[in-house]
């Protein structure tokens, strides 16, 4: 079968149309990551699939993952997370959820204390959102991981 001649501008336009839906979906997540980075004194790092790293100085790492509902996650290599860990995660959560950081922070702290005392992942549900924490005291790179996000509608 003979091939049809296709111009480069046509191919470029077609490629642009194919990529447009992904770019449109990514933009709100990129904007959210920039807002969170600005609020906690970090810089937006690289994107890996639906996750965007936020770089901070020190042992705390953040990322924003956008799927059905966005999630913000913080990890710490400290033996026990610092006050900055909980403060920054609650600040990021306020941008994500619209809930005041002062309301979110004690819930994240409760999830952390439960994870430590019960030696298992702790999951606390609130009105349409959740906080969870996991601890691994034997790790030297990730001793605590906590995340906050909206619960996707069924």
Backbone torsions as a table, in degrees:
resi	resn	phi	psi	omega
1	UNK	NA	131.1	-179.3
2	UNK	-73.2	147.2	178.5
3	UNK	-86.3	149.7	179.2
4	UNK	-90.0	139.8	177.4
5	UNK	-70.9	133.1	-179.7
6	UNK	-125.8	129.4	-178.5
7	UNK	-77.4	154.4	176.3
8	UNK	-61.4	-43.1	177.9
9	UNK	-60.0	-36.3	178.1
10	UNK	-64.4	-45.0	179.1
11	UNK	-63.4	-40.6	178.9
12	UNK	-64.2	-41.8	178.8
13	UNK	-65.1	-42.8	179.1
14	UNK	-62.8	-44.7	178.1
15	UNK	-61.6	-42.0	177.9
16	UNK	-60.5	-41.3	178.3
17	UNK	-66.5	-37.5	179.3
18	UNK	-68.3	-34.2	-178.1
19	UNK	-84.9	-18.8	-175.5
20	UNK	-57.4	-47.4	-178.9
21	UNK	-58.4	-39.8	178.5
22	UNK	-65.8	-38.9	179.6
23	UNK	-67.7	-37.7	179.2
24	UNK	-66.6	-41.7	179.0
25	UNK	-66.5	-36.5	-175.7
26	UNK	-72.7	-30.5	-173.3
27	UNK	-56.4	-48.7	178.7
28	UNK	-60.2	-36.3	178.8
29	UNK	-68.0	-42.8	177.2
30	UNK	-61.7	-42.2	177.9
31	UNK	-62.8	-43.7	178.6
32	UNK	-61.5	-44.2	179.1
33	UNK	-61.4	-40.7	178.4
34	UNK	-64.9	-41.9	178.9
35	UNK	-63.0	-45.3	-179.7
36	UNK	-64.4	-46.0	179.6
37	UNK	-57.7	-44.1	179.1
38	UNK	-63.6	-38.7	-177.3
39	UNK	-71.4	-28.5	-176.9
40	UNK	-108.5	7.7	177.1
41	UNK	76.7	28.5	179.3
42	UNK	-109.4	-176.3	176.6
43	UNK	-129.3	140.6	177.9
44	UNK	-67.5	129.2	179.1
45	UNK	-100.0	-144.7	-175.6
46	UNK	-85.6	157.7	177.5
47	UNK	-101.4	136.5	174.4
48	UNK	-131.4	100.2	-176.4
49	UNK	62.8	-126.3	-178.7
50	UNK	-84.8	2.4	-176.1
51	UNK	-107.9	141.5	178.2
52	UNK	-124.9	123.0	178.0
53	UNK	-74.9	145.2	170.7
54	UNK	-120.6	119.2	-175.7
55	UNK	-90.5	132.7	175.2
56	UNK	-130.5	155.0	173.0
57	UNK	-74.3	143.4	175.7
58	UNK	100.5	-166.6	-171.3
59	UNK	-85.3	3.3	-178.1
60	UNK	-101.1	134.6	178.0
61	UNK	-124.1	142.5	178.2
62	UNK	-125.2	152.6	165.7
63	UNK	-150.9	155.5	176.5
64	UNK	-115.7	127.3	178.2
65	UNK	-117.5	126.6	-178.8
66	UNK	-113.5	114.4	172.6
67	UNK	-128.5	-127.7	177.8
68	UNK	-58.8	-43.7	174.8
69	UNK	-134.3	140.1	-179.9
70	UNK	-69.2	150.8	178.2
71	UNK	-131.0	138.9	171.5
72	UNK	-109.9	136.3	-174.8
73	UNK	-131.5	139.4	177.0
74	UNK	-127.2	139.6	174.6
75	UNK	-125.1	150.0	178.9
76	UNK	-136.2	138.2	176.3
77	UNK	-93.6	-0.1	-179.9
78	UNK	-70.4	150.6	175.7
79	UNK	-56.1	-38.5	172.3
80	UNK	-136.2	134.4	-177.7
81	UNK	-60.4	143.5	179.6
82	UNK	-75.9	169.5	174.4
83	UNK	-60.7	-33.8	178.6
84	UNK	-62.0	-35.5	178.3
85	UNK	-57.9	-51.7	-178.3
86	UNK	-69.8	-39.7	179.1
87	UNK	-63.3	-48.4	-178.7
88	UNK	-66.1	-39.8	179.1
89	UNK	-66.7	-37.9	178.5
90	UNK	-71.3	-34.2	175.1
91	UNK	-63.8	-45.3	177.4
92	UNK	-63.1	-38.6	-179.8
93	UNK	-65.6	-35.4	177.8
94	UNK	-61.0	-42.1	177.7
95	UNK	-66.5	-36.5	-178.2
96	UNK	-74.2	-44.5	-171.4
97	UNK	-100.5	-27.4	-171.9
98	UNK	84.3	2.5	176.2
99	UNK	-86.5	140.3	179.1
100	UNK	-58.8	138.4	179.1
101	UNK	-56.0	-36.4	-180.0
102	UNK	-63.9	-25.4	177.1
103	UNK	-84.9	-33.6	-176.0
104	UNK	-79.1	-39.2	-173.9
105	UNK	-55.6	-47.4	179.8
106	UNK	-66.5	-26.7	178.3
107	UNK	-71.2	-41.2	175.7
108	UNK	-63.3	-43.1	179.1
109	UNK	-61.7	-39.9	176.5
110	UNK	-63.3	-42.2	178.5
111	UNK	-61.7	-40.6	178.5
112	UNK	-64.2	-49.7	-178.9
113	UNK	-60.0	-39.5	178.5
114	UNK	-65.1	-42.3	179.1
115	UNK	-61.5	-39.3	179.9
116	UNK	-70.2	-48.4	-174.9
117	UNK	-70.9	-34.6	-178.1
118	UNK	-98.2	-3.0	178.6
119	UNK	52.1	46.2	177.0
120	UNK	-155.0	167.6	176.4
121	UNK	-64.8	134.5	179.1
122	UNK	-108.0	138.0	-176.4
123	UNK	-135.4	117.6	-180.0
124	UNK	-118.1	121.8	178.2
125	UNK	-95.1	141.1	175.2
126	UNK	-122.7	-164.4	-179.5
127	UNK	-70.1	83.7	177.3
128	UNK	87.6	2.7	177.7
129	UNK	-142.9	169.1	-179.5
130	UNK	-143.3	157.4	172.7
131	UNK	-125.8	138.7	177.1
132	UNK	-139.1	151.5	177.2
133	UNK	-139.8	149.3	177.2
134	UNK	-137.0	139.4	177.0
135	UNK	-124.9	147.3	175.7
136	UNK	-138.5	86.1	-175.6
137	UNK	-63.3	-18.8	-179.9
138	UNK	-83.4	-12.0	-178.8
139	UNK	-82.9	146.7	175.8
140	UNK	-101.0	-10.1	-178.0
141	UNK	-108.1	-31.4	-178.8
142	UNK	-142.4	95.4	-179.4
143	UNK	-92.2	-28.1	179.6
144	UNK	-137.5	136.7	173.9
145	UNK	-132.8	121.6	176.4
146	UNK	-127.1	144.8	178.6
147	UNK	-139.3	155.7	178.8
148	UNK	-137.8	138.8	177.1
149	UNK	-168.8	164.8	175.3
150	UNK	-73.3	148.0	176.3
151	UNK	-84.9	121.8	-177.9
152	UNK	-61.4	140.7	176.2
153	UNK	-66.1	150.6	-178.2
154	UNK	-82.9	NA	NA
